[in-house]
Amino acid sequence: MLKNIHNEPRMPMTQVELNAAMASHEKYVAAQGGLRAQFNLKTLEGLNLANRNLADADFSGASLINATLFGSS
């Protein structure tokens, strides 16, 4: 696991919250409204991000341990 060198707290996210953020982000990427996904300093451990368009999403400082990213771009 990567060390959190700045001791900044990471906020956990649920799969439901992630799905809502990704639905909005996918609209953003397609220029159909929506908002850019901001996952900086989030804990996304064990969540499913498979087959999602992750272009321009911000994962700065996020924890993705055991997250599923298969098929995502």
ChimeraX commands (.cxc) that place a marker at each C-alpha (Angstrom):
marker #1 position 0.00,0.00,0.00 radius 0.5
marker #1 position 1.23,3.49,-0.79 radius 0.5
marker #1 position 2.02,5.62,2.20 radius 0.5
marker #1 position -0.08,8.72,2.80 radius 0.5
marker #1 position 2.94,11.02,3.23 radius 0.5
marker #1 position 0.91,14.10,4.13 radius 0.5
marker #1 position -1.41,12.33,6.60 radius 0.5
marker #1 position -4.41,13.82,4.83 radius 0.5
marker #1 position -7.61,11.98,5.72 radius 0.5
marker #1 position -9.20,10.00,2.91 radius 0.5
marker #1 position -12.98,9.98,2.79 radius 0.5
marker #1 position -14.58,6.59,2.07 radius 0.5
marker #1 position -17.04,6.32,-0.79 radius 0.5
marker #1 position -19.82,3.77,-1.28 radius 0.5
marker #1 position -20.57,2.01,-4.57 radius 0.5
marker #1 position -23.85,3.98,-4.81 radius 0.5
marker #1 position -21.99,7.30,-4.45 radius 0.5
marker #1 position -19.38,6.17,-6.97 radius 0.5
marker #1 position -22.05,5.14,-9.49 radius 0.5
marker #1 position -23.76,8.54,-9.22 radius 0.5
marker #1 position -20.45,10.39,-9.65 radius 0.5
marker #1 position -19.54,8.23,-12.66 radius 0.5
marker #1 position -22.94,8.75,-14.32 radius 0.5
marker #1 position -22.40,12.50,-14.10 radius 0.5
marker #1 position -18.76,12.20,-15.22 radius 0.5
marker #1 position -19.68,10.16,-18.28 radius 0.5
marker #1 position -22.07,12.96,-19.33 radius 0.5
marker #1 position -19.24,15.46,-18.75 radius 0.5
marker #1 position -16.84,13.48,-20.96 radius 0.5
marker #1 position -19.49,13.26,-23.71 radius 0.5
marker #1 position -20.04,17.07,-23.49 radius 0.5
marker #1 position -23.66,16.52,-22.45 radius 0.5
marker #1 position -23.51,18.36,-19.13 radius 0.5
marker #1 position -22.56,16.56,-15.97 radius 0.5
marker #1 position -19.58,17.17,-13.73 radius 0.5
marker #1 position -15.98,16.02,-13.80 radius 0.5
marker #1 position -15.41,13.23,-11.27 radius 0.5
marker #1 position -13.38,14.40,-8.28 radius 0.5
marker #1 position -12.06,11.37,-6.39 radius 0.5
marker #1 position -9.06,13.13,-4.88 radius 0.5
marker #1 position -8.35,11.88,-1.35 radius 0.5
marker #1 position -11.20,9.36,-1.55 radius 0.5
marker #1 position -11.09,5.74,-0.47 radius 0.5
marker #1 position -12.38,3.67,-3.37 radius 0.5
marker #1 position -11.09,0.39,-1.99 radius 0.5
marker #1 position -12.88,-2.67,-3.33 radius 0.5
marker #1 position -15.29,-0.65,-5.48 radius 0.5
marker #1 position -16.22,-1.49,-9.07 radius 0.5
marker #1 position -14.98,0.96,-11.73 radius 0.5
marker #1 position -15.06,-1.65,-14.52 radius 0.5
marker #1 position -15.97,-0.61,-18.05 radius 0.5
marker #1 position -16.11,3.11,-17.22 radius 0.5
marker #1 position -14.72,6.11,-19.04 radius 0.5
marker #1 position -12.25,7.54,-16.52 radius 0.5
marker #1 position -10.81,10.21,-18.85 radius 0.5
marker #1 position -10.13,13.47,-16.98 radius 0.5
marker #1 position -11.30,12.05,-13.62 radius 0.5
marker #1 position -9.18,13.27,-10.68 radius 0.5
marker #1 position -7.76,10.42,-8.59 radius 0.5
marker #1 position -5.07,12.49,-6.82 radius 0.5
marker #1 position -4.29,10.83,-3.50 radius 0.5
marker #1 position -7.12,8.30,-3.86 radius 0.5
marker #1 position -6.81,4.76,-2.56 radius 0.5
marker #1 position -7.79,2.16,-5.17 radius 0.5
marker #1 position -6.73,-1.01,-3.33 radius 0.5
marker #1 position -8.68,-3.99,-4.68 radius 0.5
marker #1 position -10.80,-1.71,-6.90 radius 0.5
marker #1 position -11.91,-3.30,-10.17 radius 0.5
marker #1 position -10.72,-1.30,-13.20 radius 0.5
marker #1 position -11.07,-3.99,-15.87 radius 0.5
marker #1 position -12.14,-2.58,-19.24 radius 0.5
marker #1 position -11.99,1.05,-18.14 radius 0.5
marker #1 position -10.32,3.70,-20.24 radius 0.5
marker link #1:1,2 radius 0.2
marker link #1:2,3 radius 0.2
marker link #1:3,4 radius 0.2
marker link #1:4,5 radius 0.2
marker link #1:5,6 radius 0.2
marker link #1:6,7 radius 0.2
marker link #1:7,8 radius 0.2
marker link #1:8,9 radius 0.2
marker link #1:9,10 radius 0.2
marker link #1:10,11 radius 0.2
marker link #1:11,12 radius 0.2
marker link #1:12,13 radius 0.2
marker link #1:13,14 radius 0.2
marker link #1:14,15 radius 0.2
marker link #1:15,16 radius 0.2
marker link #1:16,17 radius 0.2
marker link #1:17,18 radius 0.2
marker link #1:18,19 radius 0.2
marker link #1:19,20 radius 0.2
marker link #1:20,21 radius 0.2
marker link #1:21,22 radius 0.2
marker link #1:22,23 radius 0.2
marker link #1:23,24 radius 0.2
marker link #1:24,25 radius 0.2
marker link #1:25,26 radius 0.2
marker link #1:26,27 radius 0.2
marker link #1:27,28 radius 0.2
marker link #1:28,29 radius 0.2
marker link #1:29,30 radius 0.2
marker link #1:30,31 radius 0.2
marker link #1:31,32 radius 0.2
marker link #1:32,33 radius 0.2
marker link #1:33,34 radius 0.2
marker link #1:34,35 radius 0.2
marker link #1:35,36 radius 0.2
marker link #1:36,37 radius 0.2
marker link #1:37,38 radius 0.2
marker link #1:38,39 radius 0.2
marker link #1:39,40 radius 0.2
marker link #1:40,41 radius 0.2
marker link #1:41,42 radius 0.2
marker link #1:42,43 radius 0.2
marker link #1:43,44 radius 0.2
marker link #1:44,45 radius 0.2
marker link #1:45,46 radius 0.2
marker link #1:46,47 radius 0.2
marker link #1:47,48 radius 0.2
marker link #1:48,49 radius 0.2
marker link #1:49,50 radius 0.2
marker link #1:50,51 radius 0.2
marker link #1:51,52 radius 0.2
marker link #1:52,53 radius 0.2
marker link #1:53,54 radius 0.2
marker link #1:54,55 radius 0.2
marker link #1:55,56 radius 0.2
marker link #1:56,57 radius 0.2
marker link #1:57,58 radius 0.2
marker link #1:58,59 radius 0.2
marker link #1:59,60 radius 0.2
marker link #1:60,61 radius 0.2
marker link #1:61,62 radius 0.2
marker link #1:62,63 radius 0.2
marker link #1:63,64 radius 0.2
marker link #1:64,65 radius 0.2
marker link #1:65,66 radius 0.2
marker link #1:66,67 radius 0.2
marker link #1:67,68 radius 0.2
marker link #1:68,69 radius 0.2
marker link #1:69,70 radius 0.2
marker link #1:70,71 radius 0.2
marker link #1:71,72 radius 0.2
marker link #1:72,73 radius 0.2
view
